[in-house]
Amino acid sequence: MMGRLETQENLFYQFRIADHVPQDHLLRRIDWLLDFDAIRHELADLYRHTGRPSVDPELMLRMLLVGYLYGIRSERRLVEEVHLNLAYRWFCKLGLEGRVRDRSTFSKNRHGRFADGDIMRSLFESVVEKCVGFGFVGGADAAIDGSAIKADANMDRKDAPQEIEKLWSGKEQVQRPVAEYLAKLADTDETAPPGPKKKPPKYLSETDPEAAWSLKDGPGRFSYETNYLIDTDHGIIMDVEATPARLSQEIIATKTMLERSAKQHDFQPDRIAADGSYGTGSFLAWLLKRNVTPHIPVLDRKHQTNGKYDISHFQCDAERYSFTCLEGHEMPLRRIKKADRIKSYFASKETCGACPIRKACTDAPFRTVTRHMDEDARQTVRDLKHTWQNDESRRRRKKVEMLFAHLKRHLGLRGLKGAKEEFLLAATAQNLKRLAKMVPS
């Protein structure tokens, strides 16, 4: 006789969620590593002391970490998964009867109470401190890189800045990212020092104006940039900075990360590896001044002379502030452009006009040689190119690119504040995963 599966409902059960979460479960290891006590005083400011009980900030942070650890990008799905999954409930300290707030309440609290604080940064820093405490930060070798992540902005809803601003002025209410952008713009106008202003962007997004129009990864799109500073011994992310996806912002972000990690964790690497976009003379000089050896390709355009003699054909006399050409004519310093950090040297029109090798040198009335103000730093870095230390740093730098691999999908970024939150949470989850693998059970 075939049996039948029947549900037997008992009035009482003896059930502990902890008994159903395996001892080697990732969330068990991560829960042991998390230290909310370190940021408890900051969380206290987010609790409401009047009215209805608010959503526990620690619960929200734990839920967000679950989302990043397991690739749950939708807030609606995250709420559902935490409600149903026993391991998620255990990690979020909900027990069997703990209530998971609905998606709209979760979203309002996340973008409301968390928006004005820096709790995500504090959580990230506390995890980095754990990595330092366990001895997984060598402190000698580091790498920096940035990756453009697509913003949640319609590419068809873009126009020149003045046209977009006219469009906003005709609306009674604008979206949160637009309001934040306009507020920041007003503050900048009031505090901006006198002098030339930055060139306005070609396109501005109607819905997310802080995202930059970027061609970095092919077709144009609005994007943000996540910038990482990692210790290459174990691939620990020491700092992360969100910026609009502009090349000019990468170096600014790197300086911020290096200064902040030195202050927060005494992380002052001896060597730094990066790709060629970081190889500007001013940045290389900035690193050398701080006793950091740059293993970075120099951003060099000295051979772009359309087949004419390049700068290597001219002899520099630093003491006399001049160059000497192949014909022995002196080319004194004539012009200094501080904004571009270059010095220009050239002889007179008469001298060049009578020169027998002029056609091989220039098509202009006279030849100009430009020298970067930080050329000494650039040459120092060029001399490091063929050392074994440089090769080793370049090999280790690949660890940064691996960390970016899973961030290349659409993350629903909206506004620079949203991008900062997303990137900090992603970096926190990556560090926790790595720490859980390396710390003995």
C-alpha positions in Angstrom: 0.0 0.0 0.0 1.4 3.4 -1.0 1.9 5.8 1.9 0.8 9.4 1.8 2.7 12.5 3.0 0.6 14.4 5.4 1.3 17.6 7.3 1.1 17.2 11.0 0.6 20.5 12.8 1.8 20.6 16.4 0.8 23.2 18.8 4.3 23.7 20.2 7.8 23.2 18.7 11.3 23.1 20.1 13.2 25.0 17.5 16.4 27.0 17.5 17.5 28.8 14.3 21.1 28.5 15.4 20.8 24.7 15.2 19.9 24.9 11.5 22.8 27.1 10.5 25.9 25.0 9.7 29.0 25.8 11.7 31.0 26.4 8.5 28.4 28.7 7.0 29.9 31.9 5.6 27.5 34.1 7.7 28.6 32.4 10.9 32.3 33.3 10.2 31.4 36.8 9.1 29.2 37.4 12.2 32.1 36.5 14.4 34.3 39.0 12.5 31.8 41.9 12.6 32.2 44.3 15.4 29.2 46.6 15.7 30.4 47.7 19.2 33.0 49.8 17.4 30.3 51.9 15.7 27.6 51.6 18.3 27.8 55.2 19.4 27.2 56.3 15.8 24.2 54.0 15.4 22.7 55.4 18.6 22.2 58.7 16.9 20.0 57.0 14.2 17.4 55.7 16.6 14.3 57.6 17.2 13.3 58.2 20.8 9.7 59.4 20.2 6.8 58.0 18.3 6.6 54.6 16.8 9.7 52.3 17.0 12.1 52.9 14.1 13.8 50.2 12.0 17.0 49.1 13.8 20.0 50.6 12.0 22.1 47.5 12.8 19.3 45.3 11.2 19.5 47.4 8.1 23.2 47.1 7.8 23.1 43.4 8.3 20.4 43.0 5.7 22.5 45.2 3.2 25.5 43.0 3.9 23.5 39.9 3.1 22.5 41.5 -0.2 26.1 42.2 -1.2 27.5 38.9 0.1 24.9 36.9 -1.9 24.4 39.2 -4.9 20.8 40.2 -4.1 20.6 43.6 -5.7 16.8 44.2 -5.5 15.6 45.7 -2.2 12.2 43.9 -2.6 13.9 40.6 -3.1 16.2 41.2 -0.2 13.3 41.8 2.1 11.7 38.6 0.9 14.8 36.5 1.2 15.6 37.7 4.7 12.0 36.8 5.7 12.2 33.3 4.3 15.9 32.2 4.8 16.8 30.8 8.2 20.5 31.6 7.9 19.7 35.2 6.9 17.3 35.5 9.8 19.9 34.2 12.2 22.6 36.6 10.9 20.1 39.6 11.1 19.2 38.6 14.8 15.5 38.3 13.9 14.8 34.9 15.4 11.7 33.1 14.2 9.2 35.8 15.1 11.2 39.0 14.2 9.4 41.2 11.7 11.1 42.2 8.4 9.7 45.6 7.4 8.2 46.0 3.9 10.4 47.2 1.0 9.1 50.8 1.1 9.8 51.2 4.8 13.3 49.7 4.3 14.0 52.0 1.4 12.8 55.1 3.1 14.9 54.4 6.1 18.0 53.5 4.1 17.9 56.7 2.0 16.6 58.9 4.8 18.4 58.3 8.1 21.6 56.9 6.5 21.9 59.6 3.9 23.1 62.3 6.3 25.5 60.2 8.2 28.7 58.3 7.4 27.8 55.0 8.9 28.8 53.0 5.9 32.2 54.5 6.0 32.5 53.7 9.7 31.4 50.1 9.1 34.0 49.8 6.3 36.8 51.2 8.5 35.9 48.8 11.4 36.4 45.9 9.0 39.7 47.2 7.7 40.8 47.6 11.3 40.0 43.9 11.8 42.2 43.0 8.8 45.0 45.1 10.3 44.6 43.4 13.7 44.8 39.9 12.2 48.1 40.9 10.4 46.8 40.7 6.9 48.0 44.2 5.9 51.7 44.2 5.0 51.9 48.0 4.6 54.7 48.0 2.1 53.1 47.4 -1.3 49.9 48.9 -2.6 48.0 49.3 -5.8 45.4 51.8 -7.0 42.8 51.6 -9.8 39.4 52.8 -10.8 36.5 51.2 -12.6 33.5 52.9 -14.2 30.1 51.6 -13.1 27.0 52.5 -15.1 24.6 54.9 -13.4 20.8 54.4 -13.4 20.3 57.3 -15.8 18.5 57.3 -19.1 21.0 58.1 -21.9 18.2 59.7 -24.0 17.4 62.2 -21.2 20.5 64.3 -21.6 21.4 67.7 -22.9 23.8 70.6 -22.5 23.9 71.9 -18.9 22.1 75.2 -19.6 19.2 73.3 -21.3 18.8 70.8 -18.4 18.9 73.6 -15.9 16.0 75.4 -17.8 14.1 72.1 -17.7 14.5 71.8 -13.9 13.5 75.4 -13.3 10.1 74.7 -14.9 9.3 71.9 -12.4 7.7 72.3 -9.0 9.6 69.3 -7.6 12.8 67.5 -8.7 14.1 64.1 -7.7 16.5 63.6 -4.8 19.7 63.3 -6.8 18.8 66.6 -8.7 18.0 68.4 -5.4 21.3 67.2 -3.9 23.2 68.4 -7.0 21.6 71.8 -7.0 22.3 72.3 -3.2 25.9 71.3 -3.7 26.1 73.7 -6.7 24.8 76.6 -4.6 27.3 75.9 -1.8 30.2 75.7 -4.4 29.2 79.0 -6.0 29.2 80.8 -2.6 32.6 79.4 -1.4 34.4 79.2 -4.8 37.7 81.1 -4.8 38.3 83.7 -7.5 39.9 82.5 -10.7 39.0 80.5 -13.8 36.1 78.1 -13.5 36.2 74.5 -14.7 34.9 73.8 -18.2 31.2 72.6 -17.9 30.5 69.0 -19.0 29.3 68.3 -22.5 26.2 66.5 -21.3 24.2 66.6 -18.1 21.7 63.9 -17.1 18.2 65.2 -16.4 17.7 62.6 -13.6 21.2 62.1 -12.2 23.4 65.2 -12.8 26.3 64.1 -10.7 27.0 61.1 -13.0 29.6 61.9 -15.7 29.1 61.2 -19.4 31.9 58.7 -20.0 33.4 57.0 -23.1 35.8 54.9 -21.0 34.3 51.5 -21.7 33.0 52.1 -25.3 29.7 53.7 -26.2 28.9 56.8 -24.2 26.9 56.4 -21.0 26.5 58.1 -17.6 28.8 56.5 -15.0 30.4 56.7 -11.6 33.9 55.6 -10.7 34.8 53.3 -7.8 38.4 53.9 -6.8 40.2 51.3 -4.7 43.4 51.5 -2.7 44.5 47.9 -1.8 47.3 46.4 0.1 48.6 43.8 -2.3 49.9 41.3 0.3 46.5 39.7 0.7 44.3 42.0 -1.5 42.7 43.9 1.4 40.9 47.0 0.3 42.3 49.8 2.5 40.1 52.6 1.1 37.4 53.3 -1.5 36.2 56.5 -3.0 33.3 57.2 -5.3 33.6 59.9 -8.0 32.0 60.8 -11.2 33.6 58.8 -14.0 36.2 61.4 -15.2 39.9 60.6 -15.6 40.7 63.9 -13.8 39.0 62.6 -10.7 41.1 59.4 -10.4 44.2 61.1 -9.1 42.2 63.4 -6.8 40.5 60.3 -5.3 43.9 58.5 -4.9 45.4 61.4 -2.9 42.3 61.4 -0.7 42.5 57.7 -0.1 46.2 57.7 0.7 45.9 60.6 3.1 42.8 59.1 4.8 44.2 55.6 5.2 47.4 57.0 6.6 45.4 58.8 9.2 42.9 56.0 10.0 45.2 53.0 9.9 48.7 54.3 9.6 48.9 52.8 6.2 51.8 54.4 4.4 53.0 52.1 1.6 56.6 52.2 0.3 55.6 51.3 -3.3 52.4 51.9 -5.3 51.5 50.3 -8.6 48.9 51.7 -11.1 48.2 52.0 -14.8 49.4 54.7 -17.2 46.4 57.0 -16.5 48.0 57.8 -13.1 51.4 58.6 -14.7 51.2 62.4 -14.7 54.3 64.3 -13.7 52.6 66.2 -10.9 51.2 63.0 -9.3 54.5 61.2 -9.6 56.3 64.1 -7.9 53.6 64.1 -5.2 54.3 60.5 -4.4 58.1 60.8 -4.5 57.9 63.8 -2.1 56.2 61.5 0.3 58.9 58.8 -0.1 56.5 56.5 -2.1 58.1 54.7 -5.0 55.7 54.8 -8.0 55.7 51.7 -10.2 53.6 53.5 -12.7 54.1 54.0 -16.5 54.9 57.6 -17.2 52.2 59.4 -19.2 54.7 60.4 -21.9 54.1 62.2 -25.2 57.6 63.3 -26.0 57.8 61.3 -29.2 54.6 62.7 -30.7 56.4 65.1 -33.0 55.1 64.0 -36.4 58.5 62.6 -37.4 60.5 65.6 -36.4 63.3 65.6 -33.9 62.0 64.9 -30.4 63.3 66.2 -27.1 66.0 63.6 -26.9 67.8 65.4 -29.7 68.2 68.5 -27.6 70.7 68.9 -24.7 69.3 70.3 -21.5 71.4 72.7 -19.3 69.4 73.0 -16.1 71.8 75.5 -14.6 71.5 78.0 -17.5 67.7 77.2 -17.9 68.2 76.5 -21.6 68.5 73.7 -24.3 71.0 73.4 -27.0 69.9 72.1 -30.4 71.9 69.8 -32.8 73.4 72.7 -34.6 74.7 74.1 -31.3 72.3 77.0 -31.0 71.1 77.9 -27.5 67.4 77.8 -26.8 66.7 79.9 -23.6 63.6 79.6 -21.4 60.9 81.9 -22.9 57.6 81.0 -21.3 56.2 79.3 -18.2 52.6 77.9 -18.1 52.0 77.2 -14.4 48.5 75.8 -15.1 49.9 73.2 -17.4 53.2 72.9 -15.4 55.4 73.2 -18.5 58.3 75.4 -19.6 58.9 76.4 -23.2 62.4 77.0 -24.7 63.0 78.3 -28.2 65.6 80.2 -30.3 64.8 83.2 -32.4 63.1 83.1 -35.8 66.3 84.4 -37.4 68.4 81.5 -36.0 65.9 78.8 -37.0 65.2 80.5 -40.4 68.9 80.1 -41.4 69.3 76.6 -40.0 70.3 73.9 -42.6 68.4 71.1 -40.8 65.2 73.1 -40.1 62.9 70.9 -42.2 63.9 67.8 -40.1 63.3 69.9 -36.9 60.1 71.9 -37.4 57.6 73.3 -39.9 57.0 76.3 -37.7 59.0 79.6 -38.0 61.0 78.5 -35.0 61.4 75.2 -33.0 59.9 75.0 -29.5 60.9 72.5 -26.8 58.7 72.0 -23.9 59.8 70.5 -20.6 57.5 69.5 -17.8 58.2 71.1 -14.4 58.2 67.7 -12.8 60.5 66.1 -15.5 63.0 65.0 -12.8 60.3 63.0 -11.1 59.2 61.6 -14.5 62.7 60.5 -15.3 63.1 58.9 -11.9 60.0 56.8 -12.5 61.2 55.9 -16.1 64.4 54.6 -14.6 62.4 52.2 -12.4 60.6 50.6 -15.4 63.0 47.7 -15.9 63.6 46.8 -12.2 62.4 43.5 -10.8 60.6 45.4 -8.1 58.5 47.2 -10.8 57.7 43.9 -12.4 56.6 42.4 -9.1 54.4 45.4 -8.3 52.8 45.2 -11.8 52.0 41.5 -11.2 50.4 42.2 -7.8 48.3 45.1 -9.3 46.1 42.5 -11.0 44.5 41.8 -7.7 42.7 45.2 -8.0 41.2 44.3 -11.4 39.9 41.0 -10.0 38.0 42.9 -7.3 36.3 45.0 -9.9 35.1 42.1 -12.0 31.8 41.5 -10.2 31.0 45.2 -9.9 30.7 45.6 -13.6 27.0 44.7 -13.6 24.3 47.3 -13.2 24.1 48.3 -9.5 21.2 50.8 -9.8 23.4 53.8 -8.9 21.6 57.0 -8.4 23.4 60.1 -7.2 26.9 60.5 -5.8 25.7 59.7 -2.3 24.1 56.5 -3.5 27.3 55.6 -5.3 29.4 56.1 -2.2 27.0 53.9 -0.2 27.1 51.1 -2.8 30.8 51.1 -3.3 31.5 51.2 0.5 29.2 48.3 1.1 30.6 46.3 -1.8 34.2 46.9 -0.5 33.1 45.9 3.0 31.6 42.7 1.8 34.7 41.9 -0.3 37.0 42.4 2.7 34.7 40.3 5.0 34.7 37.4 2.5 38.5 37.5 2.2 38.9 37.8 6.0 36.6 34.8 6.5 38.7 32.7 4.2 42.0 33.6 5.8 41.1 33.5 9.5 41.4 30.0 11.0 38.0 28.6 12.2 
